[in-house]
Amino acid sequence: MLPQYVDFVTKHPNTLLARYYGLHRVKMPSQKPVHFVVMANVFPPHYDMHMTFDLKGSTVGREIPSDELERKGKRAVLKDLNWLNMDRKLMLGPDKAKQFATQLEQDVLFLMDRKIMDYSLLIGIHDLSRSGSGNAASPTTPAAAAAPASASIASARPRRTWQCSN
């Protein structure tokens, strides 16, 4: 599958699929080898993510309870029911919404063709009103560069009934 993956991410530079840079193995004397992958951070490193959602297109067992949310704070990874209960929407505008939907469909078809059935859309939200923490866009930073929300597919049951708000 690696050659097809490399071909796909090369031909689709805006893919939401995770970008893998390498699979490595470290073997220390008298110890078992340790394997690890190096991947690109799906969120811009110069912005704090104030909320993170892992959306699968299902509501069964897909909610982080409020006590866990309070305990974990912004480190909590929220799920589909949290997204719906908070009435969250991606506000992309018509051109970006079309580009996003097209790329998402291409990515999902790539995964479906390879029988990868458990994947999700990871969304990170950087709240510009809470940017006083140091990781904020300056007043001169173009709005497109500020990117208050980022998304990536983390390897989903396809759900073709989603909508993007304009």
PAZAPA-4460 file (N, C-alpha, C; in steps of 0.05 Angstrom, whole numbers, plus 32768, in hexadecimal, padded with zeros to 4 digits):
% residues 166
    n_x    n_y    n_z   ca_x   ca_y   ca_z    c_x    c_y    c_z   seq   type   mol
   8010   7FE8   8000   8000   8000   8000   8011   8019   8000     1      M     A
   802A   8018   8009   803B   802F   800A   803E   803E   7FF0     2      L     A
   8043   802F   7FDA   8045   803E   7FC0   802C   804D   7FB8     3      P     A
   8014   8041   7FBE   7FFB   804F   7FB7   7FF7   8067   7FC9     4      Q     A
   7FFF   8065   7FE3   7FFD   807B   7FF5   800F   8092   7FEC     5      Y     A
   8028   808C   7FE6   803A   80A1   7FDC   8030   80AE   7FC3     6      V     A
   8026   809E   7FB1   801B   80A9   7F98   8003   80BB   7F9E     7      D     A
   7FF1   80B2   7FB0   7FD9   80C2   7FB6   7FE1   80DD   7FC3     8      F     A
   7FF2   80DD   7FD7   7FF8   80F6   7FE5   8008   8108   7FD2     9      V     A
   8017   80FD   7FBF   8026   810D   7FAC   8012   811B   7F99    10      T     A
   7FFE   810C   7F8F   7FEB   8116   7F7C   7FD6   8128   7F8A    11      K     A
   7FD2   8125   7FA4   7FBE   8135   7FB2   7FCC   8144   7FC9    12      H     A
   7FD8   815B   7FC2   7FE7   816A   7FD7   7FD6   8174   7FEE    13      P     A
   7FBC   8177   7FE9   7FAA   8180   7FFF   7F9D   816A   800E    14      N     A
   7FA7   8151   800B   7F9B   813B   8019   7F99   8140   8037    15      T     A
   7F84   8135   8043   7F81   8136   8060   7F8D   811D   806D    16      L     A
   7F97   810B   805D   7FA3   80F3   8069   7FBC   80FA   8078    17      L     A
   7FC2   80EB   808D   7FDA   80EF   809D   7FF2   80EB   808A    18      A     A
   8007   80FC   808E   801F   80FA   807E   8034   80EB   808E    19      R     A
   803C   80D4   8084   8050   80C3   8091   806B   80CA   8084    20      Y     A
   807F   80CE   8096   809A   80D4   808C   80AD   80BC   808E    21      Y     A
   80A7   80AA   80A1   80B8   8093   80A3   80AF   807F   80B8    22      G     A
   80B7   8066   80B4   80B4   8051   80C8   80D0   8049   80D1    23      L     A
   80D5   804A   80EA   80F0   8045   80F4   80F0   8030   810A    24      H     A
   8108   8025   810E   810C   8011   8123   8126   8018   8131    25      R     A
   8124   8017   814C   813C   801C   815C   8140   8003   816D    26      V     A
   8158   7FF9   816D   815F   7FE1   817C   8177   7FE7   818E    27      K     A
   8171   7FE7   81A8   8186   7FEB   81BC   8191   7FD0   81C5    28      M     A
   81AA   7FCE   81CC   81B5   7FB4   81D6   81A5   7FA9   81ED    29      P     A
   819F   7F90   81EC   8190   7F81   8201   8173   7F8A   8204    30      S     A
   8168   7F98   81F0   814C   7FA0   81F2   813E   7F99   81D8    31      Q     A
   8123   7F97   81D9   8114   7F92   81C2   8114   7FAA   81B0    32      K     A
   8112   7FA7   8196   8111   7FBE   8184   80F7   7FCE   8188    33      P     A
   80F9   7FE8   8184   80E2   7FFA   8186   80DD   8005   816B    34      V     A
   80C4   8002   8161   80BC   800D   8147   80AC   8026   814B    35      H     A
   80AF   803A   813A   80A0   8052   813C   809D   805F   8120    36      F     A
   8089   806F   811D   8085   807E   8104   8089   809C   810A    37      V     A
   8092   80AA   80F5   8094   80C7   80F6   807F   80D1   80E3    38      V     A
   806E   80E3   80EE   8058   80EE   80DE   8058   810C   80E1    39      M     A
   804D   811A   80CD   8049   8137   80CF   8034   813D   80E4    40      A     A
   8038   8152   80F3   8023   815C   8105   800C   8166   80F4    41      N     A
   7FF4   815C   80FA   7FDD   8164   80EA   7FD3   8180   80F0    42      V     A
   7FDC   818B   8106   7FD4   81A6   810E   7FEC   81B9   810B    43      F     A
   7FE7   81D2   8104   7FFD   81E5   8102   800B   81E8   811D    44      P     A
   8026   81E4   811E   8034   81E5   8138   8034   8200   8145    45      P     A
   802F   8215   8136   8031   8230   8142   8016   823A   814D    46      H     A
   8002   8228   814E   7FE8   822F   815A   7FE0   821A   816F    47      Y     A
   7FD6   8224   8185   7FCA   8212   8199   7FAF   8209   818F    48      D     A
   7FAA   81EF   8192   7F8F   81E5   818C   7F7F   81E6   81A5    49      M     A
   7F6A   81F6   81A6   7F59   81F9   81BE   7F44   81E3   81C0    50      H     A
   7F3D   81D7   81A9   7F2B   81C0   81A9   7F33   81AD   8193    51      M     A
   7F31   8193   8199   7F37   817F   8185   7F20   816B   8184    52      T     A
   7F18   8164   816B   7F02   8151   8167   7F0C   813A   8156    53      F     A
   7F03   8122   815D   7F08   810A   814D   7EED   8100   8144    54      D     A
   7EE6   8106   812A   7ECC   8101   8120   7ECC   80E8   810E    55      L     A
   7EBA   80D5   8113   7EB8   80BD   8104   7E9E   80BB   80F4    56      K     A
   7E8C   80CD   80F7   7E72   80CB   80E9   7E5F   80B8   80F6    57      G     A
   7E64   80B2   8110   7E53   80A0   811F   7E4D   80AD   813A    58      S     A
   7E37   80A7   8146   7E31   80B2   8161   7E31   809D   8177    59      T     A
   7E35   8084   8170   7E34   806E   8183   7E4E   806F   8194    60      V     A
   7E4B   8075   81AD   7E62   8076   81BF   7E76   808C   81B8    61      G     A
   7E6C   80A1   81AB   7E7E   80B6   81A1   7E7B   80D0   81AF    62      R     A
   7E7E   80CF   81CA   7E7D   80E8   81DA   7E90   80E6   81F1    63      E     A
   7E9E   80FC   81F6   7EAF   80FE   820E   7E9D   810A   8224    64      I     A
   7E9B   80FC   823B   7E8A   8106   8251   7E95   8121   825C    65      P     A
   7E83   8131   8266   7E8B   814C   8270   7EA0   814B   8286    66      S     A
   7E9F   8136   8297   7EB3   8135   82AD   7ECF   8130   82A1    67      D     A
   7ED0   811F   828C   7EEA   811A   827F   7EF4   8133   8270    68      E     A
   7EE1   8141   8264   7EE7   815A   8256   7EF3   816E   8269    69      L     A
   7EE6   8171   8281   7EF1   8184   8295   7F0C   817C   829F    70      E     A
   7F10   8162   82A2   7F2A   8158   82AD   7F40   815C   8299    71      R     A
   7F3B   8157   827F   7F50   8158   826B   7F53   8174   825F    72      K     A
   7F3F   8185   8261   7F40   81A0   8255   7F45   819F   8237    73      G     A
   7F56   81B0   822D   7F5A   81B2   8210   7F69   8199   8205    74      K     A
   7F73   8188   8216   7F80   8170   820C   7F6B   815A   8206    75      R     A
   7F52   815E   820D   7F3D   814B   8207   7F39   814A   81E9    76      A     A
   7F36   8132   81DF   7F2F   812E   81C3   7F11   8128   81C2    77      V     A
   7F02   813B   81B9   7EE5   8138   81B9   7EDC   8127   81A1    78      L     A
   7EC3   811E   81A3   7EB9   810B   818E   7E9F   8116   8181    79      K     A
   7E93   8105   8171   7E7D   810E   8160   7E66   811A   816F    80      D     A
   7E5D   810E   8185   7E46   8119   8194   7E4E   8134   81A2    81      L     A
   7E67   8137   81AA   7E70   8150   81B5   7E6D   8166   819F    82      N     A
   7E76   815F   8187   7E75   8172   8170   7E58   817A   816B    83      W     A
   7E46   8166   816B   7E29   816C   8165   7E1D   817C   817C    84      L     A
   7E22   8174   8195   7E16   8181   81AC   7E20   819E   81AF    85      N     A
   7E39   81A3   81A6   7E43   81BE   81A7   7E3B   81CE   818E    86      M     A
   7E2C   81C2   817C   7E22   81CE   8164   7E39   81DA   8153    87      D     A
   7E4F   81CB   8151   7E67   81D4   8142   7E62   81D0   8124    88      R     A
   7E6E   81E2   8115   7E6D   81E0   80F8   7E87   81EA   80ED    89      K     A
   7E8F   81DF   80D6   7EA7   81EA   80C8   7E9D   8200   80B6    90      L     A
   7EA7   8218   80BB   7E9F   822F   80AB   7EB6   8234   8097    91      M     A
   7EB2   822A   807F   7EC8   822A   806B   7EC4   823E   8054    92      L     A
   7EAC   8246   804F   7EA7   8256   8037   7EA3   8243   8020    93      G     A
   7E96   824C   800A   7E8E   8239   7FF5   7EA6   822C   7FE6    94      P     A
   7EBB   823C   7FE1   7ED2   8230   7FD2   7EE1   821C   7FE3    95      D     A
   7EE7   8223   7FFC   7EF6   8211   800E   7EE4   81F9   8015    96      K     A
   7ECA   81FD   8018   7EB8   81E6   801E   7EB9   81D2   8007    97      A     A
   7EB8   81DC   7FEF   7EB9   81CA   7FD7   7ED4   81BB   7FD6    98      K     A
   7EEA   81CA   7FDA   7F04   81BE   7FDA   7F07   81A9   7FF0    99      Q     A
   7EFD   81AF   8008   7EFE   819D   801E   7EEE   8184   8019   100      F     A
   7ED5   8187   800F   7EC4   8170   8009   7ED0   815E   7FF3   101      A     A
   7EDB   816B   7FDF   7EE7   815B   7FC9   7EFF   814B   7FD3   102      T     A
   7F11   8158   7FE3   7F28   814B   7FED   7F21   8135   8000   103      Q     A
   7F0D   813A   8012   7F04   8126   8025   7EF9   810E   8016   104      L     A
   7EEA   8112   8001   7EDF   80FB   7FF2   7EF6   80EC   7FE5   105      E     A
   7F09   80F9   7FD9   7F20   80EB   7FCD   7F2F   80DB   7FE1   106      Q     A
   7F34   80E6   7FF9   7F42   80D8   800E   7F32   80C0   8017   107      D     A
   7F18   80C3   801B   7F08   80AD   8025   7F07   8096   8010   108      V     A
   7F05   809E   7FF6   7F05   8089   7FE1   7F20   807A   7FE1   109      L     A
   7F36   8089   7FE5   7F50   807C   7FE6   7F51   8067   7FFC   110      F     A
   7F47   806F   8014   7F47   805C   802B   7F33   8045   8026   111      L     A
   7F1C   804A   801B   7F08   8035   8016   7F13   8021   8002   112      M     A
   7F20   802B   7FED   7F2C   8019   7FD9   7F40   8006   7FE5   113      D     A
   7F4C   800D   7FFB   7F60   7FFD   8008   7F54   7FEE   8021   114      R     A
   7F3A   7FEF   8023   7F2B   7FE1   8039   7F34   7FEB   8054   115      K     A
   7F3B   8004   8057   7F41   8010   8071   7F27   801B   807B   116      I     A
   7F1C   800E   8090   7F01   8014   8098   7EFF   8025   80B1   117      M     A
   7F14   8029   80C0   7F12   8038   80D9   7F23   8051   80D6   118      D     A
   7F16   8067   80CF   7F25   8080   80CC   7F13   8096   80D7   119      Y     A
   7F1F   80AD   80DD   7F10   80C3   80E8   7F1B   80DD   80DE   120      S     A
   7F0B   80F2   80E1   7F13   810D   80DA   7F1B   811B   80F4   121      L     A
   7F34   8123   80F5   7F3E   8131   810D   7F3E   814F   8107   122      L     A
   7F2F   815E   8118   7F2C   817B   8115   7F38   8188   812D   123      I     A
   7F49   819B   8129   7F54   81AC   813E   7F4A   81C8   813B   124      G     A
   7F42   81D5   8151   7F38   81F0   8150   7F4A   8202   8160   125      I     A
   7F54   8217   8153   7F63   822C   8161   7F51   8244   8163   126      H     A
   7F4A   824B   817C   7F37   8261   8181   7F47   827B   8181   127      D     A
   7F42   828C   816C   7F51   82A5   816A   7F4B   82B8   8182   128      L     A
   7F34   82B5   818E   7F2E   82C7   81A5   7F3D   82BF   81BE   129      S     A
   7F48   82A7   81BE   7F58   829D   81D5   7F76   829C   81CF   130      R     A
   7F7E   82AC   81BC   7F9A   82AA   81B2   7FAE   82B8   81C3   131      S     A
   7FA6   82C2   81DA   7FB9   82D0   81EC   7FCE   82BF   81F7   132      G     A
   7FCD   82A5   81F1   7FE0   8292   81FD   7FFB   8292   81EE   133      S     A
   7FFE   82A4   81DB   8018   82A6   81CD   8018   8299   81B2   134      G     A
   8007   8286   81AD   8007   8279   8192   7FF0   8285   8182   135      N     A
   7FF2   829E   817B   7FDD   82AB   816D   7FE7   82B7   8154   136      A     A
   7FD5   82BC   8141   7FDC   82CA   8129   7FDF   82E7   8130   137      A     A
   7FF2   82F5   8124   7FF5   8311   8128   7FE0   8320   8119   138      S     A
   7FDA   8339   811F   7FC6   8348   8110   7FCD   834A   80F3   139      P     A
   7FE6   8347   80EB   7FEE   8349   80CF   7FEE   832E   80C1   140      T     A
   7FE8   8319   80CF   7FE8   82FE   80C3   7FCE   82FC   80B2   141      T     A
   7FD1   82F4   8098   7FB9   82F1   8088   7FA6   82DC   8094   142      P     A
   7F8C   82E0   8090   7F78   82CE   809B   7F7C   82B2   8092   143      A     A
   7F85   82AE   8079   7F89   8293   806F   7F9F   8285   807E   144      A     A
   7FB3   8294   8086   7FC9   8288   8095   7FC2   8283   80B2   145      A     A
   7FAF   8291   80BC   7FA7   828D   80D8   7F9B   8272   80DE   146      A     A
   7F8D   8267   80CB   7F83   824B   80CC   7F78   8243   80E7   147      A     A
   7F61   824F   80EF   7F57   8247   810A   7F4D   822B   810C   148      P     A
   7F4A   821C   80F7   7F43   8200   80F9   7F54   81F0   80E5   149      A     A
   7F5C   81D9   80ED   7F6B   81C7   80DC   7F5E   81AC   80DD   150      S     A
   7F61   819D   80C8   7F55   8182   80C7   7F68   816E   80BA   151      A     A
   7F65   8155   80C2   7F75   8140   80B6   7F65   8126   80BA   152      S     A
   7F68   8114   80A6   7F5C   80F9   80A9   7F71   80E8   80B7   153      I     A
   7F69   80DC   80CD   7F7A   80C9   80DB   7F70   80AD   80D5   154      A     A
   7F76   80A3   80C0   7F6F   808A   80B4   7F53   8080   80B9   155      S     A
   7EFD   8079   80A4   7EE5   807D   80B5   7ED1   806F   80A6   156      A     A
   7EC7   8067   80B3   7EB0   805D   80A5   7EA7   8074   8094   157      R     A
   7EA3   806F   807B   7E9B   8086   806A   7E7F   8090   8072   158      P     A
   7E7C   80A9   8073   7E63   80B5   8079   7E5E   80CB   8064   159      R     A
   7E4C   80C6   8052   7E49   80D9   803C   7E32   80EC   8040   160      R     A
   7E29   80EF   8059   7E12   8100   805E   7E1B   811A   806D   161      T     A
   7E35   811E   806F   7E3F   8136   807D   7E3B   814F   806C   162      W     A
   7E3D   8166   8079   7E39   817F   806B   7E4F   8192   8073   163      Q     A
   7E57   81A4   8061   7E69   81BA   8068   7E58   81D3   8066   164      C     A
   7E5A   81E4   807B   7E4B   81FD   807B   7E5A   8212   806B   165      S     A
   7E4C   8222   805D   7E59   8238   804E   7E59   8251   805E   166      N     A
***
